[in-house]
Amino acid sequence: MSQREVSKLSGINNKTISGYENNVSEPDLLTISKLASIYGVSVDWIINGVHFKNDNYNGALEEQLKHSRELLLKFKELAEQIKV
């Protein structure tokens, strides 16, 4: 997703998102929760890079998380290209 797309979905300003990507600022817990929802990952995954499974987990959700992680990596790569 582009910063604009994330901005539209989250209500977070593009410059603020850029600040998160560049470690200039850190999101608060409410923002982390919004981003987790948008990317389809847990708050634990955003904060620690770890996702804890529970008994209600199924293969479809696991695939969504894998896809979301791939999108996040692409998002970070694109953000690096924009910095150039």
N, CA, C and O of each residue as an XYZ file, in Angstrom:
336
protein
N       0.832     -1.187      0.000
C       0.000      0.000      0.000
C       0.873      1.246      0.000
O       1.961      1.265      0.576
N       0.385      2.256     -0.642
C       1.113      3.515     -0.629
C       0.826      4.262      0.668
O      -0.120      3.935      1.385
N       1.639      5.254      0.961
C       1.390      6.082      2.141
C       0.022      6.735      2.047
O      -0.677      6.871      3.051
N      -0.361      7.137      0.849
C      -1.678      7.761      0.672
C      -2.801      6.803      1.029
O      -3.770      7.177      1.689
N      -2.654      5.542      0.577
C      -3.678      4.549      0.887
C      -3.773      4.314      2.391
O      -4.864      4.264      2.958
N      -2.616      4.173      3.024
C      -2.600      3.964      4.475
C      -3.176      5.193      5.173
O      -3.921      5.072      6.146
N      -2.832      6.358      4.678
C      -3.342      7.601      5.251
C      -4.865      7.658      5.167
O      -5.532      8.011      6.140
N      -5.411      7.310      4.005
C      -6.868      7.318      3.818
C      -7.545      6.335      4.761
O      -8.547      6.664      5.396
N      -6.997      5.128      4.851
C      -7.608      4.090      5.674
C      -7.494      4.375      7.167
O      -8.381      4.016      7.941
N      -6.409      5.016      7.565
C      -6.144      5.204      8.990
C      -6.491      6.587      9.514
O      -6.706      6.771     10.712
N      -6.543      7.566      8.602
C      -6.743      8.940      9.052
C      -5.458      9.569      9.573
O      -5.487     10.615     10.222
N      -4.330      8.925      9.284
C      -3.020      9.425      9.720
C      -2.388     10.194      8.570
O      -2.397      9.726      7.432
N      -1.848     11.353      8.853
C      -1.207     12.204      7.854
C      -0.020     11.477      7.208
O       0.694     10.734      7.881
N       0.188     11.690      5.900
C       1.310     11.072      5.167
C       2.657     11.365      5.830
O       3.502     10.477      5.948
N       2.850     12.603      6.256
C       4.136     12.973      6.868
C       4.350     12.223      8.176
O       5.477     11.863      8.516
N       3.274     11.993      8.900
C       3.371     11.234     10.151
C       3.772      9.792      9.854
O       4.624      9.226     10.539
N       3.156      9.202      8.835
C       3.508      7.838      8.433
C       4.975      7.778      8.018
O       5.687      6.842      8.381
N       5.418      8.761      7.270
C       6.820      8.828      6.867
C       7.729      8.890      8.095
O       8.789      8.266      8.123
N       7.309      9.639      9.097
C       8.090      9.724     10.335
C       8.218      8.377     11.020
O       9.273      8.052     11.566
N       7.142      7.584     10.995
C       7.204      6.235     11.566
C       8.173      5.370     10.781
O       8.976      4.644     11.367
N       8.103      5.442      9.457
C       8.966      4.631      8.598
C      10.432      4.974      8.771
O      11.298      4.104      8.668
N      10.708      6.229      9.033
C      12.096      6.696      9.129
C      12.601      6.804     10.559
O      13.650      7.397     10.812
N      11.846      6.227     11.494
C      12.220      6.241     12.908
C      12.417      7.643     13.459
O      13.226      7.852     14.363
N      11.679      8.602     12.915
C      11.713      9.979     13.417
C      10.743     10.100     14.588
O      10.985     10.854     15.530
N       9.643      9.353     14.521
C       8.655      9.344     15.592
C       8.082      7.944     15.729
O       8.276      7.089     14.865
N       7.372      7.724     16.830
C       6.767      6.423     17.075
C       5.273      6.587     17.283
O       4.832      7.543     17.921
N       4.492      5.658     16.746
C       3.040      5.740     16.907
C       2.618      5.399     18.336
O       3.285      4.632     19.030
N       1.502      5.980     18.756
C       0.944      5.603     20.054
C       0.186      4.283     19.899
O       0.061      3.758     18.792
N      -0.314      3.759     21.006
C      -0.955      2.448     20.981
C      -2.199      2.416     20.101
O      -2.434      1.422     19.414
N      -2.994      3.471     20.106
C      -4.183      3.523     19.255
C      -3.795      3.469     17.778
O      -4.442      2.786     16.985
N      -2.746      4.185     17.420
C      -2.268      4.186     16.034
C      -1.726      2.815     15.647
O      -1.976      2.332     14.542
N      -0.987      2.194     16.554
C      -0.466      0.844     16.292
C      -1.624     -0.111     16.055
O      -1.560     -0.959     15.165
N      -2.676      0.023     16.843
C      -3.856     -0.824     16.680
C      -4.506     -0.603     15.316
O      -4.902     -1.566     14.658
N      -4.620      0.656     14.884
C      -5.188      0.960     13.563
C      -4.344      0.330     12.459
O      -4.875     -0.291     11.538
N      -3.021      0.496     12.559
C      -2.126     -0.048     11.539
C      -2.182     -1.571     11.511
O      -2.146     -2.175     10.439
N      -2.270     -2.191     12.679
C      -2.379     -3.656     12.741
C      -3.634     -4.119     12.013
O      -3.612     -5.109     11.282
N      -4.708     -3.403     12.218
C      -5.963     -3.751     11.563
C      -5.860     -3.589     10.043
O      -6.314     -4.451      9.291
N      -5.269     -2.495      9.600
C      -5.122     -2.233      8.168
C      -4.267     -3.304      7.491
O      -4.606     -3.787      6.411
N      -3.156     -3.670      8.134
C      -2.242     -4.640      7.534
C      -2.617     -6.087      7.844
O      -1.988     -7.011      7.329
N      -3.640     -6.293      8.684
C      -4.076     -7.646      8.989
C      -3.093     -8.430      9.835
O      -2.957     -9.643      9.678
N      -2.409     -7.736     10.733
C      -1.454     -8.388     11.633
C      -1.831     -8.046     13.069
O      -2.668     -7.176     13.307
N      -1.216     -8.726     14.012
C      -1.483     -8.442     15.416
C      -0.631     -7.262     15.878
O       0.387     -6.934     15.269
N      -1.066     -6.635     16.961
C      -0.268     -5.574     17.577
C       1.076     -6.151     18.018
O       2.108     -5.491     17.900
N       1.061     -7.395     18.531
C       2.318     -8.062     18.913
C       3.283     -8.130     17.737
O       4.484     -7.910     17.893
N       2.750     -8.436     16.566
C       3.623     -8.562     15.395
C       4.245     -7.211     15.042
O       5.427     -7.136     14.706
N       3.451     -6.151     15.117
C       3.990     -4.822     14.798
C       5.058     -4.424     15.807
O       6.107     -3.904     15.425
N       4.804     -4.660     17.076
C       5.739     -4.225     18.117
C       6.956     -5.136     18.209
O       8.086     -4.657     18.303
N       6.730     -6.455     18.183
C       7.808     -7.411     18.435
C       8.233     -8.217     17.225
O       9.246     -8.916     17.272
N       7.475     -8.133     16.138
C       7.781     -8.970     14.985
C       7.394    -10.415     15.213
O       7.863    -11.304     14.503
N       6.534    -10.661     16.207
C       6.138    -12.016     16.565
C       4.628    -12.092     16.580
O       3.950    -11.206     17.100
N       4.116    -13.151     16.009
C       2.673    -13.371     16.061
C       2.407    -14.644     16.838
O       2.977    -15.695     16.546
N       1.551    -14.543     17.815
C       1.208    -15.693     18.633
C      -0.087    -16.305     18.131
O      -1.109    -15.627     18.028
N      -0.036    -17.585     17.823
C      -1.227    -18.293     17.370
C      -2.084    -18.672     18.573
O      -1.581    -18.860     19.681
N      -3.364    -18.777     18.334
C      -4.250    -19.329     19.351
C      -5.082    -20.438     18.719
O      -4.963    -20.702     17.523
N      -5.911    -21.077     19.507
C      -6.687    -22.226     19.016
C      -7.667    -21.859     17.919
O      -8.079    -22.735     17.157
N      -8.056    -20.596     17.810
C      -9.031    -20.181     16.813
C      -8.397    -19.856     15.460
O      -9.092    -19.525     14.499
N      -7.103    -19.953     15.403
C      -6.380    -19.627     14.175
C      -6.673    -20.649     13.099
O      -6.835    -21.831     13.401
N      -6.744    -20.221     11.848
C      -6.912    -21.192     10.768
C      -5.961    -20.860      9.628
O      -5.330    -19.803      9.624
N      -5.863    -21.748      8.681
C      -4.913    -21.590      7.582
C      -5.159    -20.362      6.734
O      -4.208    -19.739      6.262
N      -6.428    -19.995      6.529
C      -6.737    -18.816      5.711
C      -6.192    -17.558      6.362
O      -5.634    -16.698      5.680
N      -6.347    -17.440      7.664
C      -5.842    -16.272      8.368
C      -4.315    -16.245      8.324
O      -3.710    -15.183      8.176
N      -3.714    -17.393      8.451
C      -2.253    -17.488      8.363
C      -1.767    -16.985      7.000
O      -0.775    -16.260      6.925
N      -2.455    -17.363      5.935
C      -2.091    -16.891      4.596
C      -2.252    -15.379      4.481
O      -1.424    -14.716      3.856
N      -3.304    -14.830      5.075
C      -3.511    -13.387      5.064
C      -2.374    -12.682      5.784
O      -1.889    -11.650      5.320
N      -1.948    -13.226      6.904
C      -0.839    -12.632      7.650
C       0.451    -12.683      6.838
O       1.214    -11.717      6.810
N       0.688    -13.802      6.186
C       1.881    -13.932      5.343
C       1.852    -12.884      4.234
O       2.858    -12.227      3.965
N       0.698    -12.734      3.597
C       0.547    -11.752      2.535
C       0.733    -10.334      3.088
O       1.368     -9.500      2.443
N       0.191    -10.060      4.263
C       0.333     -8.736      4.872
C       1.799     -8.427      5.186
O       2.261     -7.301      4.997
N       2.510     -9.424      5.661
C       3.940     -9.226      5.944
C       4.703     -8.895      4.656
O       5.571     -8.021      4.642
N       4.366     -9.605      3.579
C       5.005     -9.342      2.291
C       4.694     -7.925      1.818
O       5.572     -7.235      1.300
N       3.448     -7.491      1.995
C       3.065     -6.129      1.615
C       3.813     -5.093      2.451
O       4.247     -4.065      1.933
N       3.958     -5.369      3.742
C       4.678     -4.444      4.610
C       6.134     -4.325      4.178
O       6.690     -3.227      4.177
N       6.754     -5.439      3.814
C       8.135     -5.394      3.331
C       8.236     -4.581      2.043
O       9.168     -3.796      1.869
N       7.276     -4.772      1.148
C       7.258     -3.987     -0.089
C       7.051     -2.512      0.217
O       7.677     -1.652     -0.402
N       6.181     -2.222      1.163
C       5.921     -0.851      1.593
C       7.213     -0.204      2.087
O       7.515      0.937      1.735
N       7.970     -0.932      2.899
C       9.242     -0.413      3.420
C      10.245     -0.201      2.284
O      10.967      0.796      2.267
N      10.287     -1.148      1.330
C      11.195     -1.005      0.186
C      10.832      0.222     -0.646
O      11.710      0.980     -1.056
N       9.545      0.415     -0.892
C       9.100      1.578     -1.641
C       9.422      2.873     -0.909
O       9.793      3.872     -1.525
N       9.278      2.845      0.392
C       9.594      4.032      1.194
C      11.087      4.352      1.078
O      11.468      5.521      1.026
N      11.922      3.328      1.038
C      13.358      3.559      0.858
C      13.657      4.161     -0.515
O      14.518      5.031     -0.642
N      12.946      3.698     -1.534
C      13.142      4.242     -2.882
C      12.711      5.700     -2.953
O      13.333      6.500     -3.652
N      11.658      6.046     -2.238
C      11.171      7.420     -2.230
C      12.184      8.342     -1.580
O      12.305      9.503     -1.971
N      12.919      7.839     -0.584
C      13.910      8.656      0.111
C      15.059      9.079     -0.802
O      15.700     10.102     -0.560
N      15.318      8.304     -1.838
C      16.446      8.579     -2.745
C      16.258      9.820     -3.520
O      17.117     10.184     -4.323
